[in-house]
């Protein structure tokens, strides 16, 4: 791997190797081993409002997941059966992942926020044979044609803590604890499908990403290196189930190194203060969260909280602005480290512990992938040249997804010329650091210039009036397109022409005159165009701009006054 050639990379990265056996099952080979070796050590710390926290040891997880696997097998779930897992952050979610893998089934994570229409597509596309969900999910499924038809081989309902509460026709997952804890391994191959994840492209229905028993369970050993997790250290990943990052950092990464994972089930909307309080209350050591969460933390008076237990912090989903990183570091002494990866991968490029940080950089490639900047035909580009982030497939890394299920044409679109094309654009400097530009379909072409939206957004959020910003192209008869920014203001600021002009000039000074937004729309929130992970989907914002989706609650749009030298 190229990481071995970087003189400034620590020895632990250069010497990192993962042996992939012919047969592998994470439930038996990792979780049960931890149950034997660290049976009384905490594996999952579950905190929720209105009740005492619950802790499951590695012995508990090993025992209960085996009982659940037997229960599932007794109700028809077998090797290779896709089972939808649609639960909030509850211990049953972790137990179900392990149990399904022990049964040799395919875990199909689904976000609890999905609509009946979303579910109908997923039930069909993944050929779902069983479901594990709660009362809310059961009700949504009852509203889908597939759910009503009862074509499922198994439907299991995990009640959300209330007595009774099991809908008619559903099984109570708590009955599984009466089963035997002795279970035979299905001897799954490392290359057998283990997880199906849905990921959206730029057009059409979501694709089904197929991961194997090796690609995620073994591949995320590298992700654990980036997160800085060590055995016994309590790790907290703030993430919604159904998003691949939940599996990355809430499930596989901590347990693969024998570390406990923490989760907090809260009611109502996200409250930054309550989450910051949990860090000190439970002694969280390492943490990962999407940029939206870190931005919300940065709006708090961080000096009010005891965050001294925190030794490491990471951000993923999209690049984090330097301003937020600096504010958190000033308050805690901990630098938030960016990392880059996809649903199709484990960590690809990241700012690893012990590697020199360069402000705004994605970091350096991890040891499991040979990563380069390439053009459309697979040619490796030079220093500073803009191109696609490509992962070499000569040979194909085990920690890369297998295929898009039943879509050979979509698979062929991303695997060609000896590379896996991530669809993201970046450049590489002389020392091997990668610098993110944006999704290939997000790059704005204006008057012959190519403008990466993230750079403009990063400049905007440095302005004292800005909480959050998102940038897309807006049609223009002269320039072809211009930069348009959607901006959420801090309390105490009001939309005005003067403020819009001031922000445009600010961006011109921070980046370059030709990159400044020509249009600025002040909106109350960007939540309607975000994914469940908190990442802004610029595609959704373009639909809003084109009148194909409901407009955001707006506080007025302004065309900024021309700036000198802006072109």
Helices and strands as residue ranges (DSSP letters): G 2-5, H 11-14, H 26-26, I 27-31, H 32-37, E 42-48, E 54-57, H 58-74, E 82-86, H 91-102, E 106-109, H 116-125, E 130-133, H 135-142, H 145-149, E 154-157, E 171-172, G 173-178, E 193-199, E 207-212, H 220-227, E 235-238, H 244-246, I 247-252, H 253-256, E 261-265, H 272-282, E 286-289, H 291-298, G 302-304, E 312-315, H 322-332, E 336-341, E 347-350, E 364-365, E 371-374, E 387-392, E 403-404, H 408-414, E 415-416, E 419-428, E 434-439, E 444-446, E 449-451, H 453-460, E 466-476, E 480-489, H 497-510, G 513-515, E 519-523, G 527-529, H 538-545, E 554-559
